Amino acid sequence: MSKELDSNLFKCICDQHANHVVQKCMECVQPQYIQFIYRRLCGKAKMLSTHPYGCHVVQVKMLEFCKDPQIMDRFITEILDCVKELSIDPYGNYVVQGMIIHQYANCVVRQLIDVVNDWQFNVMLDVLRRNRETFVMYAQGRQVIAQVKRLLNGMAPSPDSFGSQFL
């Protein structure tokens, strides 16, 4: 069944009902039979993350079930390259949230916090602030929150600081 998806993969991912078939394949089929799905998703992170049904494939299944470190590294890099747009997108913001609580992607996010510019940091801070209740339920989310708090505590506080809303 998974091989039959190959020629219609993106049509299925973007379909209200067929995307569930793709998700189930990613969840249940042995990895060697569905590697083509993960490979084909590379290069399409932004398009899929901003799609009403595609975002579920990325957020729920790709981040959770893909075990190939090269594919994951490439895919996560694609997401990080457009994190600004995704964080304000009605569907993409769920992908960004998924990365923050994902075990592998979380390490990338924590490293990214140390190198982003002020504007990018504020975008990430906004995502964390809006979804704090969700992130505190996960160890990885709590790690990101703790790192951001340490960083904010090292900054000179200002009364109208965007970061003060986070604490």
C-alpha positions in Angstrom: 0.0 0.0 0.0 2.8 2.4 0.9 4.4 2.0 -2.5 1.1 2.9 -4.2 1.3 6.3 -2.4 4.5 7.2 -4.1 3.0 8.6 -7.3 0.2 10.5 -5.4 2.0 11.3 -2.2 1.5 15.1 -2.1 -2.1 14.8 -3.4 -2.8 12.4 -0.5 -1.0 14.5 2.1 -3.1 17.5 1.1 -6.4 15.6 1.1 -8.7 15.9 4.1 -9.1 12.1 4.4 -6.1 10.6 2.5 -3.6 12.4 4.8 -4.6 10.0 7.5 -3.5 7.1 5.3 -0.1 8.7 4.9 0.1 9.3 8.7 -0.8 5.7 9.4 1.8 4.4 7.0 4.4 6.6 8.8 3.3 5.3 12.1 2.9 1.6 11.4 4.9 0.5 8.3 8.5 -0.6 8.8 10.9 2.3 8.0 12.6 0.6 5.1 9.3 0.5 3.2 8.5 4.2 3.7 11.8 6.0 3.5 10.7 7.4 0.1 8.0 9.3 2.0 10.5 11.0 4.3 12.9 11.7 1.4 10.1 13.3 -0.7 9.0 15.5 2.2 12.5 17.1 2.2 12.4 20.4 0.3 8.7 20.8 1.0 8.7 21.7 4.8 7.3 25.1 4.4 4.6 24.2 1.9 3.5 21.2 4.0 3.7 23.0 7.3 1.4 25.8 6.1 -1.2 23.4 4.7 -4.3 22.5 6.8 -3.7 18.8 6.4 0.0 18.7 5.5 0.9 20.3 8.8 -0.4 17.2 10.6 1.9 15.0 8.6 4.9 17.2 9.5 4.0 18.0 13.1 2.7 14.6 14.3 4.3 12.0 12.1 7.5 13.3 10.5 9.0 14.8 13.7 7.9 11.7 15.7 8.6 8.7 13.4 11.5 9.6 11.0 14.6 8.1 12.5 17.0 9.0 9.7 19.3 11.7 11.2 20.3 13.1 7.8 16.7 13.5 6.7 15.7 14.9 10.0 18.6 17.4 10.0 17.7 18.6 6.5 14.0 18.8 7.3 14.5 20.7 10.6 16.9 23.1 8.9 14.2 23.8 6.3 11.7 24.5 9.1 14.2 26.8 11.0 14.9 28.7 7.7 11.2 29.8 7.6 10.4 29.8 11.4 9.3 33.4 11.2 6.6 32.7 8.7 5.6 29.4 10.3 5.3 30.9 13.8 2.6 33.3 12.6 0.9 30.9 10.2 -2.4 29.4 11.5 -1.0 25.9 10.7 2.7 26.4 10.7 2.8 27.5 14.3 1.8 24.0 15.4 4.9 22.7 13.6 7.1 25.2 15.4 5.5 24.1 18.7 6.1 20.5 17.8 9.8 21.2 17.2 10.1 22.7 20.7 8.8 19.6 22.4 10.5 17.1 20.0 13.5 15.4 21.5 15.9 15.8 18.5 14.6 19.1 17.2 14.6 20.6 20.7 18.4 20.4 20.7 18.5 22.4 17.5 16.1 25.0 18.9 18.1 25.4 22.1 21.3 25.9 20.0 19.5 28.3 17.8 18.4 30.5 20.8 22.1 31.3 21.4 22.7 32.6 17.8 19.5 34.3 16.7 19.2 38.1 16.3 16.9 40.1 18.5 13.9 40.0 16.1 14.2 36.2 15.7 14.5 35.7 19.4 11.4 37.8 19.9 9.5 35.6 17.4 10.6 32.5 19.3 9.7 34.1 22.6 6.2 35.0 21.3 5.7 31.3 20.3 6.8 30.2 23.8 4.7 32.8 25.6 1.6 31.9 23.6 2.0 28.2 24.2 3.7 28.1 27.6 1.0 25.8 29.2 1.7 23.2 26.5 5.5 23.4 26.7 5.7 23.0 30.5 4.0 19.6 30.1 7.1 18.2 28.3 10.7 17.9 29.5 12.0 19.3 26.3 9.7 22.3 26.4 10.7 23.0 30.0 14.4 22.9 28.9 13.7 25.6 26.3 11.8 27.7 28.7 14.6 27.4 31.3 17.2 28.4 28.7 15.1 31.4 27.7 14.6 32.5 31.3 18.4 32.3 31.9 19.0 34.4 28.9 16.3 36.9 29.9 17.7 37.1 33.4 21.1 38.1 31.9 19.6 40.9 30.0 19.1 44.4 31.4 15.3 44.5 32.2 13.2 47.3 30.7 9.6 48.0 31.8 8.2 47.5 28.4 10.4 44.6 27.5 8.7 41.9 25.4 10.5 39.3 27.4 9.0 40.4 30.7 5.7 39.2 29.5 7.2 35.7 29.3 8.3 35.6 33.0 
